[in-house]
Amino acid sequence: MYIPELESIAKARRQVEEIASARYLDQQAVPYFAPTDFAELCPTRQEAETRIKLENEHGNRVRVSLHMCLAAAAGALQVCEALLKTSSQLSAADRTRGLLACSVDARTSAVSALRASLVLAGQQKPTSESLMEIRRG
C-alpha cells in the first residue's frame, strides 16, 4: 500500500540525520582551562578570561542542545515511519509488540528533547565526553 506521507517523513528523517552527522559528530571537544594564576592577573585579563569561559560555556550549551534536538527529531520521525509501516495484516500480538517498540523509541526521543531543555536552561551541564562541545579556534 502506497502512503505518500511515509516518503516525506523518511526523507525528512534522512535530512535531519545528515545535518546532525555532518555538522556535529566529528568535532572534538575543547574544554576551557582557566589560568592557574587567575587571581594574580590584571583586571583586564581577568575580564577577558571570564568572557572566554562564558563564551565557551554558551557555545557548548547551544551545540549540545542542537545535537540533542536533532536526535530527538530524527527519533520521532523514525517512530512515525514505523507507525505508518504497520500492516493491518499483522497479528494482534505483533502489532502490540510494534507499538511497544515505538513507545520505547518515542520515550528516547522525548528524553533527548528534555535533556536539551535542561541544558538550555542551565539546569544540566553538557557532557564533555559526548564530543558535542563547541570548538574554539
C-alpha positions in Angstrom: 0.0 0.0 0.0 1.4 3.4 -1.0 1.4 6.1 1.7 2.7 9.4 0.4 3.4 10.7 3.9 5.7 7.8 4.5 8.1 9.0 1.7 8.0 12.6 3.1 8.7 11.5 6.6 11.5 9.2 5.6 13.1 12.0 3.5 12.8 14.4 6.4 14.4 11.9 8.8 17.3 11.3 6.5 17.9 15.0 6.1 17.8 15.6 9.9 20.3 12.7 10.4 22.6 14.1 7.6 22.5 17.5 9.3 23.3 16.1 12.7 26.2 13.9 11.4 27.7 16.4 9.0 27.6 19.3 11.4 28.0 17.9 14.9 29.6 14.4 15.1 33.2 14.9 14.0 34.3 17.9 16.1 36.5 17.3 19.1 35.6 18.9 22.4 37.8 21.8 23.6 37.3 22.4 27.3 38.1 25.7 28.9 41.2 25.7 31.2 41.4 28.6 33.5 44.8 30.1 34.2 46.2 28.8 37.5 47.2 32.3 38.4 43.8 33.9 37.6 43.7 35.9 40.9 47.1 37.4 40.1 46.1 38.6 36.6 45.3 42.3 36.0 41.6 43.1 35.9 41.6 43.4 32.1 43.0 39.9 31.7 40.6 38.5 34.3 37.7 40.0 32.4 39.0 38.6 29.1 39.4 35.1 30.7 35.9 35.3 32.2 34.5 36.3 28.8 36.2 33.4 27.1 34.9 31.0 29.7 31.3 32.3 29.4 31.5 32.2 25.6 32.8 28.6 25.7 30.0 27.6 28.1 27.3 29.2 26.0 28.7 27.7 22.8 28.8 24.2 24.5 25.2 24.5 25.7 23.9 25.6 22.3 25.9 22.9 20.4 24.8 20.1 22.7 21.2 21.2 22.6 21.2 21.4 18.8 22.5 17.9 18.6 20.0 16.5 21.1 17.1 18.3 19.4 18.2 16.9 16.0 18.5 13.4 17.6 15.0 13.8 19.1 13.5 14.9 15.8 15.1 12.1 13.9 13.9 9.6 16.5 10.4 11.0 16.4 10.3 10.8 12.6 11.6 7.2 12.8 8.6 6.4 15.1 6.2 8.0 12.6 7.7 5.9 9.8 7.3 2.7 11.9 3.7 3.6 12.7 2.9 4.2 9.1 4.5 1.0 8.0 2.5 -1.1 10.5 0.5 -3.5 8.5 -3.1 -4.4 9.3 -2.1 -7.9 8.1 0.0 -8.4 11.3 -1.4 -10.4 14.2 -2.7 -8.5 17.2 0.3 -9.7 19.2 2.8 -8.4 16.5 1.0 -5.1 16.3 1.2 -4.8 20.1 4.9 -5.6 20.1 5.4 -3.0 17.3 3.6 -0.3 19.3 5.7 -1.1 22.4 8.9 -0.7 20.4 7.6 2.6 19.1 6.8 3.6 22.6 10.4 3.0 23.7 11.7 4.9 20.7 9.3 7.8 21.4 10.4 7.9 25.0 14.0 8.0 24.0 13.3 11.0 21.7 11.4 12.7 24.5 14.3 12.2 26.9 16.7 13.7 24.4 14.4 16.8 24.0 14.1 17.1 27.8 17.8 17.0 28.3 18.2 19.7 25.6 15.8 21.9 27.5 17.7 21.3 30.8 21.0 22.2 29.1 19.5 25.3 27.6 18.0 26.4 30.9 21.4 25.8 32.6 19.9 23.1 34.8 22.2 20.4 33.4 25.7 20.7 32.2 26.7 19.5 28.7 28.8 16.3 28.9 32.3 16.7 27.5 32.6 13.0 26.6 29.7 13.4 24.1 32.0 15.2 21.6 29.3 17.8 21.2 31.1 20.8 22.7 31.9 23.8 20.6 35.3 24.2 19.1 37.3 27.4 19.9 39.7 28.3 17.2 
